[in-house]
Amino acid sequence: MPGVYSVSEVNIPDGWDLFGATCSDGSNPSAIDLGAGETVTCTFVNECSTGRTGPNCDICDTGFTGPTCDQCLPLRFGPSCEICTATCFGHGVCNEGIGGDGNCLCDPGWTGPNCDTCAPGFFGPNCEPCTANCVNGVCNEGIGGDGTCLCDEGWAGPNCDICAPGFFGPTCEACTCVNRICNDGLGGDGTCSSCSAGFTGSNCDQCLPGRFGPSCEVCTVNCSGNGICNEGIGGDGTCLCDPGWTGPNCDTCTDSDQDGVCDPDDNCVNTPNPGQEDADQDGIGDVCDACNDVDGDGVCDSDDNCVNTPNPGQEDADQDGIGNACDTCNDSDGDGVCDPDDNCVNTPNPGQEDADQDGVGDACDDCNDSDGDGTCDDEDQCPQDPNKICRGLCNCGIPDGLDCAPGHNFSLSSAHDPCHSYGGLHDPSASAAHDPSASSAHDPSLSMSFL
């Protein structure tokens, strides 16, 4: 509080908080210099601890109580001792006190934010404990429950310890029998008796032919031979009429174009064609046939490149407008030679030139082979000599391959090159080895092999 106080000699900054009071002499902004017995004006800043109030912080604040004001009054909670607002419907109390959260603390058997719901294992308006021994089930609990057992599937009895009808064996498995009696119960084996009347199938879950509906009743409807009974478990016993027939008994003919011909027999269902004319015999009457197709290949005559011969893909290899199927001369390259006789089917070769007589015309022959040795002329060192022994040195002009080039001499001793060089010089007066008529070295009767 404001006032003048005596303090011992002290040197403190101006405005210092001194034991809860802010002191200043107002004259020195940097420090208060007090001598013994001198005074200074101090103003207390009263900041009470939580739960206290008053000038001297000696009064409990609203909601607080206790010798040190550190407890909440009844029905208040939390660090600020707020008022409890939770409604616990008489089945619980507010979680009050400094450490409380204000929620309901429910009585035994009750649960929920407002303690208005039975806890698990409790039932009825007073949430009494379930006492039933439900071996294979649970208690019918909750406010609306009656405390009896709700059995699992297949189980029955007050304690859910016997098989329900239609279940069998120690674990009460479901019988697979439908529309017949199952040997059920804890001691049953699940076998089925014979099917009831009208039913069939391994599980008696289907109707016999001529029966319909969940009870497999007998079909009695007369469908006049133009339909069948809607039979089976899902059927309703009425007639399912064939196309073109209608009526409860399928005895009325549908004639959409009113030409006197029933739709199932009419070759023009929506266009009157009483005479049923059909020139191309395609099943579509002339009056409604937008595409006459004499050869029946699916291509209208007006667009067909083979009108009288089926050619559904309209193949025309030589693009002459006449389909392959009826073209007596397919000429793919248009050179005037029919493909079967053309030695270049896809490349024009009107003169059918074939220099190497290999059956492949010159115009399309990728490998002309004059000597027929399997090596194309442009790669063959001796294109006219199939023996290939010249090795680039001989004049390959004669079939024996022994015609040596100028400056070279034929020799039997030359294992790799029968036409070997005379030191690179040509000798016009060569020895007999160079004269085929002067020596037996060139006698064709000699047995020689040149690679």
ZAMARGU-4260 file (C-alpha; in steps of 0.2 Angstrom, whole numbers, plus 5000, padded with zeros to 4 digits):
<rodrens>
0) 5000/5000/5000 | 5006/5018/4998 | 5016/5025/5012 | 5033/5031/5019 | 5044/5017/5026
5) 5061/5018/5035 | 5074/5006/5028 | 5092/5003/5032 | 5105/5012/5021 | 5104/5004/5004
10) 5108/5008/4986 | 5094/5001/4974 | 5089/5005/4957 | 5074/5017/4956 | 5058/5007/4954
15) 5065/4991/4962 | 5052/4979/4969 | 5056/4978/4987 | 5048/4965/4997 | 5031/4967/4988
20) 5033/4986/4987 | 5039/4997/4972 | 5050/5010/4980 | 5056/5027/4972 | 5062/5043/4978
25) 5057/5051/4962 | 5073/5061/4961 | 5086/5049/4955 | 5080/5039/4940 | 5095/5027/4942
30) 5096/5023/4960 | 5089/5027/4977 | 5102/5032/4989 | 5097/5031/5007 | 5106/5034/5023
35) 5102/5027/5040 | 5086/5033/5046 | 5081/5041/5029 | 5064/5036/5021 | 5057/5032/5004
40) 5040/5031/4997 | 5035/5013/4992 | 5019/5007/4984 | 5014/4988/4987 | 5009/4978/4972
45) 4997/4966/4980 | 4997/4950/4970 | 4989/4936/4980 | 4993/4917/4977 | 4979/4907/4969
50) 4964/4904/4981 | 4968/4920/4991 | 4961/4938/4990 | 4960/4954/5001 | 4973/4968/5005
55) 4983/4956/5015 | 4979/4941/5005 | 4971/4933/5020 | 4954/4929/5013 | 4949/4914/5003
60) 4944/4918/4985 | 4927/4913/4978 | 4925/4894/4978 | 4940/4890/4989 | 4941/4885/5007
65) 4953/4878/5020 | 4966/4885/5032 | 4977/4890/5017 | 4963/4892/5004 | 4969/4878/4994
70) 4954/4867/4994 | 4937/4868/4983 | 4920/4870/4991 | 4908/4856/4988 | 4902/4854/4970
75) 4917/4864/4964 | 4932/4857/4954 | 4948/4860/4946 | 4962/4872/4950 | 4950/4887/4949
80) 4936/4878/4959 | 4923/4880/4945 | 4905/4875/4949 | 4900/4857/4944 | 4887/4858/4930
85) 4886/4839/4926 | 4869/4831/4928 | 4872/4813/4935 | 4853/4809/4936 | 4855/4803/4954
90) 4866/4788/4949 | 4883/4797/4952 | 4892/4812/4959 | 4902/4826/4952 | 4921/4823/4952
95) 4924/4838/4963 | 4939/4845/4972 | 4956/4853/4966 | 4960/4837/4957 | 4943/4834/4950
100) 4937/4836/4931 | 4919/4840/4934 | 4913/4824/4926 | 4901/4812/4934 | 4908/4798/4945
105) 4894/4785/4942 | 4887/4773/4955 | 4891/4754/4952 | 4881/4747/4937 | 4879/4764/4929
110) 4889/4773/4915 | 4889/4786/4903 | 4893/4805/4904 | 4877/4807/4914 | 4876/4790/4923
115) 4860/4786/4914 | 4866/4770/4905 | 4868/4753/4912 | 4886/4747/4912 | 4891/4731/4904
120) 4884/4716/4914 | 4869/4726/4921 | 4851/4727/4915 | 4834/4735/4919 | 4829/4752/4925
125) 4839/4750/4940 | 4854/4743/4931 | 4855/4727/4942 | 4869/4714/4939 | 4866/4700/4926
130) 4866/4684/4935 | 4862/4672/4921 | 4875/4659/4916 | 4876/4661/4897 | 4887/4647/4892
135) 4886/4652/4873 | 4878/4669/4874 | 4877/4686/4883 | 4866/4694/4896 | 4852/4704/4889
140) 4859/4719/4897 | 4855/4738/4896 | 4841/4749/4903 | 4829/4739/4892 | 4836/4722/4895
145) 4828/4709/4905 | 4844/4700/4911 | 4840/4683/4902 | 4853/4675/4890 | 4854/4681/4872
150) 4861/4665/4864 | 4874/4664/4850 | 4868/4657/4833 | 4864/4639/4834 | 4862/4639/4853
155) 4846/4639/4864 | 4840/4636/4881 | 4840/4647/4897 | 4859/4646/4898 | 4862/4644/4879
160) 4869/4626/4882 | 4859/4616/4870 | 4857/4616/4851 | 4843/4627/4843 | 4832/4618/4830
165) 4842/4615/4814 | 4859/4614/4822 | 4868/4599/4827 | 4884/4592/4836 | 4894/4597/4851
170) 4897/4614/4843 | 4879/4616/4836 | 4884/4618/4818 | 4870/4623/4805 | 4861/4609/4796
175) 4863/4611/4777 | 4846/4602/4774 | 4833/4613/4766 | 4815/4608/4765 | 4818/4592/4774
180) 4822/4586/4792 | 4839/4587/4799 | 4846/4575/4813 | 4849/4590/4824 | 4854/4592/4843
185) 4870/4590/4853 | 4870/4571/4849 | 4864/4574/4830 | 4875/4571/4815 | 4867/4583/4803
190) 4861/4570/4791 | 4845/4574/4781 | 4830/4564/4777 | 4822/4564/4760 | 4816/4580/4752
195) 4799/4586/4754 | 4787/4584/4739 | 4791/4596/4725 | 4809/4599/4731 | 4826/4591/4724
200) 4844/4594/4725 | 4858/4588/4737 | 4851/4601/4750 | 4833/4600/4744 | 4834/4618/4740
205) 4828/4617/4722 | 4811/4614/4714 | 4808/4599/4703 | 4804/4603/4684 | 4787/4610/4682
210) 4786/4618/4700 | 4789/4635/4706 | 4790/4647/4721 | 4797/4645/4738 | 4785/4630/4741
215) 4788/4622/4724 | 4770/4622/4719 | 4765/4613/4703 | 4764/4624/4687 | 4747/4623/4680
220) 4747/4637/4667 | 4744/4633/4649 | 4757/4642/4638 | 4750/4635/4621 | 4766/4628/4616
225) 4773/4646/4613 | 4781/4648/4630 | 4786/4639/4646 | 4781/4641/4665 | 4792/4653/4675
230) 4797/4639/4686 | 4810/4637/4700 | 4812/4643/4718 | 4812/4661/4711 | 4798/4658/4698
235) 4780/4664/4699 | 4771/4651/4689 | 4766/4662/4675 | 4770/4660/4656 | 4787/4666/4649
240) 4782/4668/4631 | 4793/4665/4616 | 4798/4680/4605 | 4783/4686/4595 | 4770/4679/4607
245) 4761/4688/4621 | 4746/4685/4633 | 4744/4676/4649 | 4744/4660/4639 | 4756/4665/4625
250) 4742/4663/4612 | 4742/4680/4604 | 4754/4683/4589 | 4763/4699/4589 | 4762/4707/4571
255) 4771/4724/4573 | 4769/4729/4555 | 4751/4722/4553 | 4755/4712/4537 | 4747/4696/4543
260) 4764/4688/4547 | 4768/4685/4565 | 4784/4693/4570 | 4794/4677/4573 | 4791/4672/4555
265) 4792/4689/4547 | 4807/4693/4537 | 4803/4712/4539 | 4796/4714/4556 | 4793/4733/4555
270) 4789/4735/4537 | 4774/4726/4529 | 4780/4712/4517 | 4765/4700/4516 | 4773/4690/4502
275) 4789/4688/4511 | 4799/4691/4495 | 4818/4689/4498 | 4828/4689/4482 | 4845/4686/4489
280) 4839/4673/4502 | 4848/4682/4516 | 4833/4681/4528 | 4829/4699/4526 | 4814/4703/4515
285) 4816/4714/4500 | 4806/4729/4506 | 4817/4731/4521 | 4834/4724/4514 | 4845/4739/4513
290) 4859/4728/4506 | 4857/4715/4493 | 4871/4703/4495 | 4870/4689/4481 | 4885/4680/4487
295) 4881/4681/4505 | 4898/4687/4511 | 4891/4702/4521 | 4896/4715/4508 | 4883/4724/4499
300) 4883/4720/4480 | 4885/4739/4477 | 4902/4739/4486 | 4907/4721/4483 | 4923/4718/4472
305) 4917/4700/4469 | 4898/4701/4468 | 4895/4682/4464 | 4910/4675/4474 | 4911/4677/4493
310) 4926/4689/4497 | 4921/4695/4515 | 4938/4704/4518 | 4937/4712/4501 | 4955/4707/4498
315) 4962/4715/4482 | 4981/4712/4481 | 4984/4721/4465 | 4972/4735/4468 | 4963/4732/4451
320) 4946/4733/4459 | 4943/4715/4456 | 4944/4705/4473 | 4957/4691/4475 | 4943/4678/4476
325) 4937/4681/4458 | 4952/4689/4450 | 4959/4677/4437 | 4975/4686/4436 | 4982/4694/4452
330) 4996/4706/4447 | 5002/4714/4463 | 5016/4724/4454 | 5005/4729/4439 | 5018/4724/4426
335) 5006/4714/4416 | 5012/4697/4422 | 5001/4687/4434 | 5008/4684/4451 | 5009/4664/4449
340) 5020/4667/4433 | 5030/4683/4439 | 5048/4681/4444 | 5046/4697/4454 | 5029/4697/4461
345) 5030/4714/4470 | 5043/4723/4458 | 5039/4727/4440 | 5049/4716/4429 | 5038/4715/4413
350) 5052/4707/4402 | 5055/4694/4416 | 5074/4696/4414 | 5084/4683/4425 | 5103/4684/4421
355) 5108/4670/4433 | 5093/4660/4429 | 5089/4657/4447 | 5071/4660/4445 | 5072/4677/4454
360) 5070/4691/4441 | 5084/4704/4440 | 5073/4718/4446 | 5071/4710/4463 | 5086/4699/4464
365) 5097/4705/4478 | 5110/4692/4474 | 5115/4689/4455 | 5126/4674/4455 | 5133/4671/4437
370) 5143/4656/4441 | 5131/4648/4453 | 5143/4645/4467 | 5132/4653/4480 | 5142/4670/4481
375) 5134/4685/4474 | 5144/4693/4459 | 5148/4709/4469 | 5157/4699/4482 | 5164/4685/4471
380) 5183/4686/4466 | 5179/4675/4451 | 5161/4678/4447 | 5162/4667/4431 | 5172/4653/4439
385) 5164/4642/4453 | 5181/4634/4457 | 5187/4650/4466 | 5206/4646/4465 | 5212/4662/4457
390) 5214/4671/4474 | 5214/4688/4465 | 5229/4684/4454 | 5223/4674/4439 | 5213/4679/4424
395) 5198/4669/4428 | 5192/4668/4410 | 5192/4649/4408 | 5184/4636/4419 | 5200/4628/4424
400) 5205/4643/4434 | 5223/4641/4429 | 5225/4656/4417 | 5238/4666/4427 | 5239/4685/4426
405) 5254/4693/4418 | 5269/4692/4429 | 5264/4676/4437 | 5268/4658/4434 | 5259/4642/4437
410) 5268/4630/4448 | 5264/4613/4456 | 5274/4617/4471 | 5264/4633/4475 | 5252/4625/4488
415) 5242/4640/4492 | 5244/4650/4475 | 5246/4640/4459 | 5249/4657/4450 | 5264/4663/4460
420) 5274/4679/4456 | 5291/4679/4447 | 5298/4691/4459 | 5286/4704/4452 | 5293/4703/4435
425) 5285/4696/4419 | 5297/4685/4409 | 5291/4683/4391 | 5302/4668/4389 | 5296/4659/4404
430) 5301/4641/4408 | 5291/4626/4403 | 5282/4629/4419 | 5274/4644/4411 | 5270/4635/4395
435) 5256/4623/4396 | 5262/4614/4380 | 5280/4612/4386 | 5279/4603/4402 | 5269/4590/4410
440) 5267/4603/4424 | 5251/4608/4415 | 5246/4591/4410 | 5227/4590/4414 | 5230/4571/4417
445) 5240/4575/4433 | 5231/4573/4449 | 5231/4591/4457 | 5220/4599/4470 | 5220/4618/4472
450) 5211/4626/4487
</rodrens>
